[in-house]
């Protein structure tokens, strides 16, 4: 009983420290919400943070070739009563159905997108959203491969802005939180699959600060198990996605780590290596090149991953728990 009280107290202390200390962040999420379920958990975290006015979700870019990814995203947004969040997709991509959960979520939960064809073009949406924001005010969080981010930085002036994509980012983006790579070196899926060329181009040309949450960070943070199963209502698309994915066996929290870092303002969770820069090879593998400070840095484990997992689980369930 004492341990249970301490557990709940830790959750309240850590989660509410985020809420009380954070400013309101303007966020664009870029997600490959298809093959893994941590994307669903990450989106749920953002909605919880939006409920407490920690973030304003400007839009969601779906970087995926899954046929139902955009509709699944829209269904989750509708469930959290933010069905007006615009969704962008890369147009002209051949779509297939391969996800363990996107089709079911899009069929079982209300949404307005009938297909990816109804979603906005990702590059145009990026440019439209950025052009309307204050300078240096937007955080871009990527939890998938970087095709659409490349398309943004290579974009030209349009009806939304006279600036090139790279200059628009330089003017409007505060920093980029990227789930990708392995540090100090390795080969991670978001970097090499399916578009390593875009990874290399974006990492080499990104004009403002970027913080990488490498594979090794989220790999030790296990969430989405019994706590989520017991704490969420069964009519939640988050509950359903984790059930469909692996029936609440727990899953690494690669994507959620990049969300938590972006909005926490806390040095308790991770340290940073800021001495050097990330170098991406043509095959998508990467290495950290030590040297002078650049606009690149990556997360280093600090807090016990089990404790970080409790914070992430609490944010994914929106504090809804009969035990609280």
C-alpha positions in Angstrom: 0.0 0.0 0.0 2.8 2.4 0.9 4.6 1.6 -2.4 1.3 2.3 -4.3 1.0 5.7 -2.6 4.6 6.5 -3.5 4.0 5.5 -7.1 1.0 7.7 -7.4 2.8 10.6 -5.7 5.7 10.3 -8.1 3.3 10.4 -11.1 1.6 13.5 -9.8 4.8 15.3 -8.9 6.5 14.6 -12.3 3.5 15.2 -14.5 2.3 18.3 -12.8 5.9 19.7 -12.8 5.6 19.6 -16.6 2.3 21.3 -16.5 3.3 24.0 -14.0 6.7 24.8 -15.4 6.1 24.6 -19.1 5.1 27.4 -21.4 2.5 26.9 -24.1 4.2 25.3 -27.1 3.1 25.5 -30.7 3.6 22.0 -32.1 3.5 20.3 -35.4 3.8 16.5 -35.2 5.2 14.5 -38.1 4.4 10.8 -37.6 4.6 7.4 -39.4 1.5 6.1 -37.6 1.4 2.7 -39.0 3.9 -0.1 -38.2 4.4 0.6 -34.5 2.0 1.7 -31.8 4.3 4.2 -30.0 3.0 6.8 -32.5 -0.5 6.4 -31.0 1.0 6.8 -27.5 2.9 9.9 -28.6 -0.3 11.5 -30.1 -2.2 10.7 -27.0 0.4 12.4 -24.9 0.1 15.6 -27.0 -3.6 15.6 -26.5 -3.3 15.3 -22.7 -0.8 18.2 -22.8 -3.2 20.2 -25.0 -6.0 19.5 -22.4 -3.8 21.3 -19.9 -2.8 24.0 -22.3 0.8 23.0 -22.3 0.8 22.6 -26.1 -1.3 23.9 -29.0 -1.3 21.1 -31.7 -1.2 23.1 -35.0 -1.3 20.1 -37.3 -0.3 16.5 -37.9 1.8 15.4 -40.8 1.3 11.7 -41.6 4.4 10.4 -43.3 3.2 6.9 -44.2 2.3 4.7 -47.1 -0.4 2.9 -45.0 -3.8 3.2 -46.5 -5.6 4.0 -43.3 -2.9 6.1 -41.4 -4.5 9.5 -42.0 -8.0 8.3 -41.1 -6.6 6.6 -37.9 -5.0 9.9 -37.0 -8.2 11.8 -37.6 -10.1 9.3 -35.5 -7.8 9.8 -32.6 -8.0 13.6 -32.9 -11.8 13.4 -33.0 -11.9 11.2 -29.9 -9.9 13.9 -28.0 -12.4 16.5 -29.4 -9.9 18.1 -31.7 -11.2 16.9 -35.0 -10.4 20.3 -36.5 -6.6 19.6 -36.4 -5.5 19.7 -40.0 -3.8 16.6 -41.4 -1.2 16.5 -44.2 0.0 13.6 -46.3 2.5 13.2 -49.1 0.5 13.1 -52.3 1.1 10.6 -55.0 2.4 7.8 -52.8 1.2 4.2 -53.5 -0.7 3.1 -50.4 -1.1 -0.4 -49.0 -2.8 -1.8 -45.9 -0.2 -3.3 -43.5 -0.7 -1.8 -40.0 -2.0 -3.9 -37.1 -4.4 -1.2 -36.0 -5.0 1.7 -38.4 -7.8 0.0 -40.4 -9.6 -1.0 -37.3 -9.3 2.4 -35.6 -10.5 4.1 -38.7 -13.5 1.7 -39.0 -14.5 1.7 -35.3 -14.1 5.4 -34.4 -15.7 8.5 -35.8 -13.7 10.7 -38.1 -14.2 13.0 -41.1 -11.4 12.0 -43.5 -12.8 9.3 -45.8 -9.3 8.7 -47.4 -5.9 10.1 -47.6 -7.1 12.0 -50.7 -9.1 14.2 -48.4 -6.0 15.3 -46.4 -4.0 18.3 -47.3 -0.7 18.1 -49.1 1.9 17.8 -46.4 4.3 20.4 -47.8 1.5 23.0 -48.3 0.2 22.3 -44.8 3.6 22.7 -43.3 4.1 26.0 -45.1 0.6 27.3 -44.3 0.9 26.6 -40.6 4.4 28.0 -40.2 3.6 31.2 -42.2 0.9 32.1 -39.7 3.0 31.7 -36.5 5.2 34.1 -34.6 8.9 34.0 -35.3 10.9 31.2 -33.6 7.7 29.9 -31.9 7.0 26.4 -33.5 8.4 23.1 -32.3 8.4 20.4 -35.0 8.5 16.8 -33.6 9.2 14.0 -36.0 8.5 10.4 -35.0 8.9 8.8 -38.4 11.0 9.0 -41.5 11.9 12.4 -42.9 10.5 12.6 -46.4 8.0 15.3 -45.7 10.5 17.4 -43.7 12.8 17.2 -46.7 10.0 18.3 -49.0 9.4 21.3 -46.6 13.0 22.5 -46.6 13.3 22.1 -50.4 10.0 23.9 -51.0 9.7 27.2 -52.9 7.8 30.3 -52.3 4.0 29.9 -52.7 0.7 31.6 -51.8 1.5 31.2 -48.1 5.0 32.7 -47.9 7.5 34.4 -50.2 10.2 32.5 -48.3 11.9 29.3 -49.4 11.3 26.3 -47.2 14.7 26.5 -45.5 14.2 30.2 -44.8 10.7 29.7 -43.5 12.0 27.1 -41.1 14.8 29.4 -40.0 12.3 32.2 -39.4 9.4 30.3 -37.7 10.8 27.1 -36.0 12.2 27.2 -32.5 13.7 23.7 -32.6 13.2 20.2 -34.0 12.8 17.2 -31.7 13.6 14.1 -33.7 13.1 10.5 -32.8 15.8 9.0 -35.0 19.3 7.6 -35.2 21.5 5.7 -32.7 24.1 7.4 -30.6 27.0 7.6 -30.6 26.6 5.5 -33.8 24.3 2.9 -35.4 21.5 2.3 -37.9 18.0 3.1 -36.9 14.7 2.5 -38.8 13.5 6.1 -39.0 16.8 7.1 -40.5 17.3 4.3 -43.0 13.8 3.0 -43.9 12.4 3.8 -46.4 14.1 7.0 -47.3 17.7 7.4 -46.2 18.4 10.1 -48.8 15.9 12.4 -47.1 17.4 11.8 -43.7 20.8 12.8 -45.0 19.6 15.9 -46.7 17.5 17.1 -43.8 20.1 16.5 -41.1 22.9 18.1 -43.2 20.8 21.2 -44.1 18.6 21.8 -41.0 19.0 25.5 -40.1 18.0 25.6 -36.4 18.4 23.6 -33.3 17.7 19.9 -33.4 17.7 17.4 -30.5 17.8 13.7 -31.4 16.2 11.1 -29.2 18.1 8.0 -30.4 16.9 4.5 -30.5 18.8 3.7 -27.3 16.8 6.2 -25.3 13.3 4.9 -25.9 14.3 1.2 -26.1 14.6 1.0 -22.4 11.4 2.8 -21.6 8.5 0.3 -21.6 5.0 1.6 -21.5 1.5 0.6 -22.7 1.1 -2.5 -20.6 -1.2 -3.3 -17.6 -1.3 0.3 -16.4 -2.6 1.6 -19.7 -5.0 -1.4 -20.0 -6.5 -0.7 -16.6 -6.5 3.1 -16.7 -8.1 3.8 -20.1 -11.7 3.2 -21.0 -12.2 0.4 -23.5 -13.9 2.8 -25.9 -10.6 4.7 -26.3 -8.8 4.4 -29.7 -5.5 4.4 -27.7 -6.7 1.4 -25.6 -7.8 -0.3 -28.8 -4.6 0.3 -30.7 -2.5 -1.2 -27.9 -4.8 -4.1 -27.7 -4.6 -4.8 -31.4 -0.8 -4.2 -31.5 0.3 -6.7 -28.8 -2.5 -7.0 -26.3 -0.8 -4.8 -23.7 2.4 -6.7 -23.5 4.3 -3.4 -23.2 6.2 -1.6 -25.9 9.3 0.6 -26.2 8.7 4.3 -26.0 10.9 5.7 -28.7 8.4 8.3 -30.0 7.1 9.3 -26.6 10.6 10.2 -25.4 10.9 12.8 -28.1 7.5 14.3 -27.1 8.5 14.4 -23.4 11.8 16.1 -24.1 10.2 18.7 -26.4 7.7 19.9 -23.8 9.2 19.2 -20.4 11.7 22.0 -19.8 13.3 19.5 -17.3 16.9 18.4 -17.0 15.9 15.6 -14.7 15.0 13.1 -17.5 18.0 13.2 -19.8 21.3 15.0 -20.3 22.5 16.3 -23.7 25.7 15.8 -25.7 26.1 19.1 -27.5 29.7 18.8 -28.6 29.7 17.9 -32.2 27.2 16.9 -34.9 25.3 14.0 -36.3 26.6 12.6 -39.6 24.3 10.5 -41.8 25.7 8.0 -44.3 24.0 7.3 -47.7 22.5 4.0 -46.2 20.9 5.9 -43.3 23.3 4.8 -40.7 24.7 7.6 -38.5 27.6 8.5 -36.3 28.3 11.3 -33.9 31.3 13.4 -35.0 32.8 15.0 -31.9 33.9 18.6 -32.2 32.7 22.1 -31.8 29.2 22.8 -30.8 26.7 22.9 -33.7 22.9 23.1 -33.8 22.9 19.3 -33.2 22.6 17.5 -29.9 21.4 14.1 -28.6 19.8 12.8 -25.5 21.8 10.9 -22.9 20.1 8.6 -20.3 19.9 10.2 -16.9 16.7 9.3 -15.0 16.0 5.6 -14.5 14.0 4.5 -17.6 11.4 2.8 -15.4 10.6 6.1 -13.8 10.4 7.9 -17.1 8.0 5.1 -18.2 5.6 6.0 -15.3 5.5 9.6 -16.4 4.9 8.7 -20.1 2.1 6.2 -19.1 0.4 8.8 -17.0 0.5 11.3 -19.9 -0.8 8.7 -22.3 -3.8 8.0 -20.2 -4.6 11.6 -19.5 -4.5 11.0 -15.7 -7.7 9.0 -16.0 -7.4 6.3 -13.4 -9.7 5.0 -10.7 -6.6 4.5 -8.6 -5.8 8.2 -8.4 
